Amino acid sequence: MPFSIFPIHIYRCVLFLFLASLFITFIYRAAYFDEAWFAEESFWLIRDGQVRSELFHGYNGWENGLYVFHKLFVYAGALVMSITGISVASSKLVSIFFGLLGGYFVWQYGQNRSQEQQWLSVVLYFGCGTLIRYISVNRPEAMCMTLGFASYLVLDPPGPSSRPKPFIAGVLAGLAALTHLNGIIYLLAGTGWLYLKTGWRSTSMFAIAGALTLSLYGLDAFLDGNLSMLVKQFLHDPATQQSLHLGDKLSVMADYHRIFFYGQNEIALTVLAILCGLAFRRSITITQPIFLYTVLLIGSFWLLTKSVTDIYFLLFVPWLAILTAHWLKTYLPAQPTWQKNTARILLILYGLIAAIQFGTVLLENKNALDTEAHNALLANHMPNKNTKVIAPIEFFFGQMDNYKILGLTYFYLLEREKGVISLDTFFRQADQAQVEYIISDHRLNASYDIPIKAPARIGAYQRIFQDSWNTIYARQHR
């Protein structure tokens, strides 16, 4: 009788539980503060036909036009929100769709493999705590990951008689890079993989298709005759700074491993893959297609990455899930009984970590603010509409049409560049700019810090409301 780690019905039950739990987490999902930043970009594209930002008015020329942003993701968000309306919930739909689509692609990849390998790879994918945490966040990583994996699926299609389609794969990798510039890793990995597997002809076709697709990144600036502004915004974008200075870049490269060991969500899949690699090292060869691509992918991001945040782990999840499932199903049957039992225990622990993350997200949803409802509560204390307001950027949701909002994150970025801005200076400059209301952010989500114990009266401003999350200061007219 062929060896099975678990019966197939166990995988079916676990996957059903994972998917059911995932969909439950979508209900009243907590908002992350920077979701408003991407939603605002889509908002102005819908409203004005151009991506720009009022939340960062005066920073890098963003109020006149943004040329450095997550283009395909923002365009997709604009398409969805032009139909559904702009809200916290609707802003999450693109990421949810692509996160689920990624799981479907993982299933498709296993179509011509063993049934257990196919089920196990999908369970590992949807059980990854990083995916559980970030699949419903209005950020581009899930879309980038799925387009990148679609590119690999075309390079290494399921089925013994299937052949790579380098042109289509190149276009898909280029689309991943248009979604997030980190997606360039799929162009680099695909180019290296094709060259080692097939030679220059297919590689050139892939690279040309990918490069032409990625070149669309500058199309808006070109049509506006503003390519110089694109370059300027890229060089001065706060997200690119660590890639532009050698010392910072070397520091990030030295800390690169932290992406894979950031917390239990990342460690669970990383350690499982590493232990499989160690246990089956005599059987594994670098020529295995999925292993070769994964190595090239990890190496490419090590050269390219600008930071070591946990969400970037998403960019590797489909490959690590498939690779681990492939190694376990292919090599575990020949191993001693203790290794088979150890593998079962590790997979059970993986499932428990997934369950803990589901619980963490549900608890976070329960304790989180209803962003739009709380914004409406704050607005009730701010009767003078269409006036200038300085506020946390999430005040965008539900209030962008009611006030002229400048984000507290704008001042946070100014402090990073130019040094500390004192409270007196901050409030004096706000008065000079005729800002009517100032809303603090006690959670300090990349916001300028107005302490909760700050004086009730600062310059021309009087405190008129305070709760655990925010304080409102109103300008007193003399």
PEJOLIN-V885356 format. One record per residue. RES is the residue in one letter. SS is DSSP state (~ for helix, > for strand, _ for the rest). D_FIRST is the distance of its C-alpha to the first C-alpha in whole Angstrom. Layout:
<<RES:SS:D_FIRST> <RES:SS:D_FIRST>>
//
This chain:
<<M:_:0> <P:_:4> <F:_:6> <S:_:9> <I:_:13> <F:_:13> <P:_:12> <I:~:14> <H:~:17> <I:~:18> <Y:~:19> <R:~:21> <C:~:23> <V:~:24> <L:~:25> <F:~:27> <L:~:28> <F:~:29> <L:~:31> <A:~:33> <S:~:34> <L:~:35> <F:~:37> <I:~:39> <T:~:40> <F:_:42> <I:_:44> <Y:_:47> <R:_:46> <A:_:48> <A:_:50> <Y:_:50> <F:_:53> <D:_:53> <E:~:51> <A:~:55> <W:~:56> <F:~:53> <A:~:54> <E:~:58> <E:~:57> <S:~:56> <F:~:59> <W:~:61> <L:~:60> <I:~:60> <R:~:63> <D:~:65> <G:_:63> <Q:_:62> <V:_:60> <R:_:62> <S:_:63> <E:_:66> <L:_:64> <F:_:64> <H:_:68> <G:_:70> <Y:_:67> <N:_:66> <G:_:68> <W:_:65> <E:_:67> <N:_:68> <G:_:65> <L:_:61> <Y:_:60> <V:_:57> <F:_:55> <H:_:51> <K:~:52> <L:~:49> <F:~:48> <V:~:52> <Y:~:52> <A:~:49> <G:~:50> <A:~:54> <L:~:52> <V:~:50> <M:~:53> <S:~:56> <I:~:54> <T:~:53> <G:_:56> <I:_:56> <S:_:54> <V:~:52> <A:~:49> <S:~:50> <S:~:50> <K:_:46> <L:~:45> <V:~:44> <S:~:42> <I:~:40> <F:~:39> <F:~:38> <G:~:36> <L:~:34> <L:~:34> <G:~:33> <G:~:30> <Y:~:30> <F:~:30> <V:~:27> <W:~:25> <Q:~:26> <Y:~:25> <G:_:22> <Q:_:22> <N:_:21> <R:_:18> <S:_:15> <Q:~:15> <E:~:14> <Q:~:17> <Q:~:19> <W:~:19> <L:~:19> <S:~:22> <V:~:24> <V:~:24> <L:~:25> <Y:~:28> <F:~:29> <G:_:28> <C:_:31> <G:~:34> <T:~:36> <L:~:35> <I:~:36> <R:~:39> <Y:~:40> <I:_:39> <S:_:42> <V:_:45> <N:_:47> <R:_:46> <P:_:45> <E:~:42> <A:~:39> <M:~:41> <C:~:41> <M:~:38> <T:~:36> <L:~:39> <G:~:38> <F:~:34> <A:~:35> <S:~:37> <Y:~:34> <L:~:32> <V:~:34> <L:~:34> <D:_:30> <P:_:29> <P:_:26> <G:_:25> <P:_:25> <S:_:29> <S:_:30> <R:_:33> <P:_:35> <K:_:38> <P:~:40> <F:~:43> <I:~:41> <A:~:39> <G:~:43> <V:~:44> <L:~:42> <A:~:42> <G:~:46> <L:~:45> <A:~:43> <A:~:46> <L:~:49> <T:~:47> <H:_:47> <L:~:48> <N:~:45> <G:~:44> <I:~:45> <I:~:42> <Y:~:40> <L:~:43> <L:~:43> <A:~:39> <G:~:39> <T:~:42> <G:~:40> <W:~:37> <L:~:38> <Y:~:41> <L:~:38> <K:~:36> <T:~:38> <G:_:42> <W:~:45> <R:~:45> <S:~:42> <T:~:43> <S:~:47> <M:~:46> <F:~:44> <A:~:46> <I:~:49> <A:~:47> <G:~:46> <A:~:50> <L:~:52> <T:~:50> <L:~:50> <S:~:54> <L:~:54> <Y:~:55> <G:~:58> <L:~:59> <D:~:61> <A:~:63> <F:~:64> <L:~:65> <D:_:67> <G:_:68> <N:_:67> <L:~:65> <S:~:67> <M:~:66> <L:~:62> <V:~:63> <K:~:65> <Q:~:62> <F:~:59> <L:~:61> <H:~:63> <D:_:60> <P:_:59> <A:_:55> <T:_:56> <Q:~:58> <Q:~:55> <S:~:54> <L:~:58> <H:_:59> <L:~:58> <G:~:58> <D:~:56> <K:~:53> <L:~:52> <S:~:52> <V:~:50> <M:~:48> <A:~:48> <D:_:46> <Y:~:44> <H:~:41> <R:~:42> <I:~:40> <F:_:37> <F:_:38> <Y:_:40> <G:_:39> <Q:~:36> <N:~:35> <E:~:35> <I:~:34> <A:~:30> <L:~:29> <T:~:31> <V:~:30> <L:~:26> <A:~:26> <I:~:28> <L:~:26> <C:~:23> <G:~:26> <L:~:27> <A:~:23> <F:_:22> <R:_:26> <R:_:25> <S:_:23> <I:_:25> <T:_:28> <I:_:30> <T:_:30> <Q:_:27> <P:~:29> <I:~:28> <F:~:29> <L:~:32> <Y:~:33> <T:~:32> <V:~:34> <L:~:37> <L:~:37> <I:~:38> <G:~:40> <S:~:42> <F:~:42> <W:~:44> <L:~:46> <L:~:47> <T:_:47> <K:_:50> <S:_:49> <V:_:45> <T:_:45> <D:~:42> <I:~:42> <Y:~:41> <F:~:38> <L:~:37> <L:~:37> <F:~:34> <V:~:32> <P:~:30> <W:~:29> <L:~:28> <A:~:26> <I:~:24> <L:~:24> <T:~:23> <A:~:20> <H:~:19> <W:~:20> <L:~:17> <K:~:14> <T:~:15> <Y:~:16> <L:~:15> <P:~:11> <A:~:13> <Q:_:16> <P:_:16> <T:~:15> <W:~:19> <Q:~:19> <K:~:15> <N:~:17> <T:~:21> <A:~:19> <R:~:18> <I:~:22> <L:~:23> <L:~:22> <I:~:23> <L:~:26> <Y:~:27> <G:~:26> <L:~:29> <I:~:31> <A:~:31> <A:~:32> <I:~:35> <Q:~:36> <F:~:36> <G:~:38> <T:~:40> <V:~:41> <L:~:42> <L:~:44> <E:~:46> <N:~:46> <K:~:48> <N:~:50> <A:_:51> <L:_:54> <D:_:54> <T:~:56> <E:~:58> <A:~:59> <H:~:60> <N:~:62> <A:~:64> <L:~:65> <L:~:66> <A:~:68> <N:~:70> <H:_:72> <M:_:72> <P:_:75> <N:_:76> <K:_:74> <N:_:73> <T:_:75> <K:>:73> <V:>:70> <I:>:68> <A:>:65> <P:_:61> <I:~:60> <E:~:58> <F:~:61> <F:~:61> <F:_:58> <G:_:61> <Q:_:64> <M:_:64> <D:_:67> <N:_:69> <Y:_:69> <K:>:70> <I:>:67> <L:>:67> <G:>:64> <L:~:64> <T:~:62> <Y:~:64> <F:~:66> <Y:~:63> <L:~:63> <L:~:67> <E:~:67> <R:~:64> <E:~:66> <K:~:70> <G:_:69> <V:_:70> <I:_:72> <S:_:74> <L:~:74> <D:~:77> <T:~:77> <F:~:74> <F:~:76> <R:~:79> <Q:~:77> <A:~:76> <D:~:79> <Q:~:81> <A:_:78> <Q:_:79> <V:>:75> <E:>:76> <Y:>:73> <I:>:71> <I:>:67> <S:_:66> <D:_:62> <H:_:61> <R:_:58> <L:_:59> <N:_:56> <A:_:58> <S:_:61> <Y:_:65> <D:_:65> <I:_:68> <P:_:67> <I:_:67> <K:_:70> <A:_:72> <P:_:76> <A:_:76> <R:>:79> <I:>:78> <G:_:81> <A:_:81> <Y:>:78> <Q:>:78> <R:>:75> <I:>:74> <F:>:71> <Q:>:68> <D:_:65> <S:_:62> <W:_:61> <N:_:64> <T:>:68> <I:>:70> <Y:>:73> <A:>:76> <R:>:79> <Q:_:82> <H:_:85> <R:_:88>>
//
